[in-house]
Amino acid sequence: MTYGTAGRFIIQDVGISLPLYLKGKNNGQDIVDRENSALLCQRFRGGCDYVADHAAQGFDRIRQCRYGTMAMIQTPTGTQIYMCVAMSMGTNTGTDLVTLSGARVSKCHWADLCAYCCNDERGRDITMVFFKKWMKVGHPVVRLED
């Protein structure tokens, strides 16, 4: 199991399993540009956490998530399990992520985690999947090979 500096992001039902890294250079652009890695931004501007990666690197599989799909963030000390509660298309404004209904991720207090990928080459049109914490366990529950 390979962990990034922040753990590993897994959505088993859609085939996602990536090392997570905290912000690097250029607001984390270097992390999402790297193959086999995803960016974790914690408490984005006071809202929920988010995980980001490029659609072309396979992260577009988040589009297959549905209400109830389970995700997890594994660390060597435990696993936080999440349940999908909503999905939305939206816009990356450069300073915030905004759903089609106008909800801002920076103000999101009804979800704990947002996974998103871009739908265009400009990086503005995005798909967002929102998750709520479901349970935490003190050890990893799943071992997926890299």
C-alpha positions as CSV (number, residue, x, y, z in Angstrom):
1,M,0.0,0.0,0.0
2,T,1.4,3.3,-1.0
3,Y,0.3,6.3,0.9
4,G,0.9,9.9,0.0
5,T,1.7,12.5,2.7
6,A,-2.1,12.6,3.5
7,G,-3.0,9.0,2.9
8,R,-4.8,7.2,0.1
9,F,-8.2,8.0,-1.5
10,I,-10.3,5.0,-2.5
11,I,-13.7,4.5,-4.2
12,Q,-13.7,0.8,-4.7
13,D,-17.0,0.7,-6.7
14,V,-15.6,2.9,-9.5
15,G,-12.0,1.7,-9.4
16,I,-10.2,4.7,-7.9
17,S,-7.3,4.2,-5.5
18,L,-4.8,7.1,-5.4
19,P,-2.1,8.4,-3.0
20,L,-3.2,11.7,-1.5
21,Y,-0.9,14.7,-1.1
22,L,-1.4,18.0,0.6
23,K,-1.0,21.2,-1.3
24,G,2.3,21.5,-3.2
25,K,3.5,24.2,-5.7
26,N,1.0,26.4,-7.6
27,N,-1.8,25.6,-5.2
28,G,-1.4,21.9,-5.8
29,Q,-1.3,21.9,-9.6
30,D,1.9,20.0,-9.5
31,I,0.2,17.2,-7.6
32,V,-2.8,16.8,-9.9
33,D,-0.5,17.0,-12.9
34,R,1.5,14.0,-11.6
35,E,0.3,10.5,-12.6
36,N,-1.1,8.4,-9.8
37,S,-1.6,11.1,-7.3
38,A,-4.5,13.3,-6.0
39,L,-4.6,16.6,-4.1
40,L,-6.3,16.8,-0.7
41,C,-7.2,20.3,0.4
42,Q,-8.4,20.3,4.0
43,R,-11.3,22.6,5.1
44,F,-11.2,24.6,1.8
45,R,-11.7,28.2,2.9
46,G,-13.7,26.9,5.9
47,G,-16.0,24.6,3.9
48,C,-15.6,20.9,3.3
49,D,-12.4,19.1,2.3
50,Y,-11.8,18.3,-1.3
51,V,-9.9,15.8,-3.4
52,A,-8.9,16.8,-7.0
53,D,-7.3,15.1,-9.9
54,H,-7.3,15.2,-13.7
55,A,-10.2,13.4,-15.5
56,A,-7.8,12.2,-18.2
57,Q,-5.8,10.4,-15.5
58,G,-8.8,8.2,-14.6
59,F,-10.4,10.4,-12.0
60,D,-13.3,10.9,-14.4
61,R,-14.6,7.6,-12.9
62,I,-16.0,9.7,-10.0
63,R,-18.8,10.4,-12.5
64,Q,-20.0,6.8,-11.9
65,C,-20.7,7.5,-8.2
66,R,-24.3,7.4,-7.1
67,Y,-26.0,8.2,-3.8
68,G,-24.7,5.7,-1.3
69,T,-21.4,5.0,-3.0
70,M,-18.7,4.5,-0.4
71,A,-15.3,6.2,-0.4
72,M,-12.5,6.2,2.1
73,I,-9.3,7.9,3.1
74,Q,-6.8,5.5,4.5
75,T,-3.8,6.4,6.6
76,P,-1.4,4.2,8.5
77,T,-3.4,4.9,11.7
78,G,-6.9,4.5,10.5
79,T,-9.6,4.8,7.8
80,Q,-12.3,7.4,7.4
81,I,-15.2,6.1,5.5
82,Y,-17.6,8.4,3.6
83,M,-21.0,7.9,1.8
84,C,-21.9,9.8,-1.4
85,V,-24.8,12.2,-0.7
86,A,-24.9,14.4,-3.8
87,M,-23.4,15.0,-7.2
88,S,-23.3,18.2,-9.3
89,M,-21.8,19.7,-12.4
90,G,-20.3,23.1,-11.7
91,T,-17.6,25.7,-12.2
92,N,-14.1,26.2,-10.9
93,T,-14.0,30.0,-10.6
94,G,-10.3,30.0,-9.6
95,T,-11.1,30.9,-6.1
96,D,-14.0,28.5,-5.3
97,L,-15.9,25.5,-6.7
98,V,-19.6,26.4,-7.4
99,T,-22.4,23.9,-8.1
100,L,-25.0,24.6,-10.9
101,S,-27.4,25.7,-8.1
102,G,-24.9,28.2,-6.9
103,A,-23.7,26.4,-3.7
104,R,-20.0,27.1,-2.9
105,V,-17.7,24.4,-1.6
106,S,-16.1,27.1,0.6
107,K,-19.5,27.5,2.3
108,C,-20.4,23.8,2.3
109,H,-21.3,22.5,5.7
110,W,-23.7,19.8,4.7
111,A,-21.0,17.5,3.3
112,D,-17.5,16.6,4.6
113,L,-15.7,15.9,1.4
114,C,-16.0,16.9,-2.3
115,A,-14.2,14.9,-5.0
116,Y,-13.9,16.8,-8.3
117,C,-12.4,16.6,-11.8
118,C,-12.5,18.9,-14.7
119,N,-14.7,18.3,-17.7
120,D,-12.8,20.6,-20.1
121,E,-9.3,21.6,-20.9
122,R,-9.6,25.0,-19.3
123,G,-10.3,23.5,-15.9
124,R,-13.5,25.5,-15.4
125,D,-16.3,23.1,-16.1
126,I,-16.2,20.4,-13.4
127,T,-18.0,17.4,-11.9
128,M,-18.3,17.3,-8.1
129,V,-19.3,14.4,-5.9
130,F,-20.1,15.2,-2.3
131,F,-19.6,12.7,0.6
132,K,-20.6,12.7,4.3
133,K,-18.5,11.0,7.0
134,W,-20.0,7.6,7.7
135,M,-17.7,5.9,10.1
136,K,-14.0,5.8,11.2
137,V,-12.1,2.7,12.0
138,G,-8.7,2.4,13.7
139,H,-7.0,0.4,11.1
140,P,-7.2,0.1,7.3
141,V,-10.1,-2.1,6.2
142,V,-9.1,-2.6,2.6
143,R,-5.8,-3.4,1.0
144,L,-5.7,-2.6,-2.7
145,E,-2.6,-3.1,-4.8
146,D,-1.1,0.0,-6.5
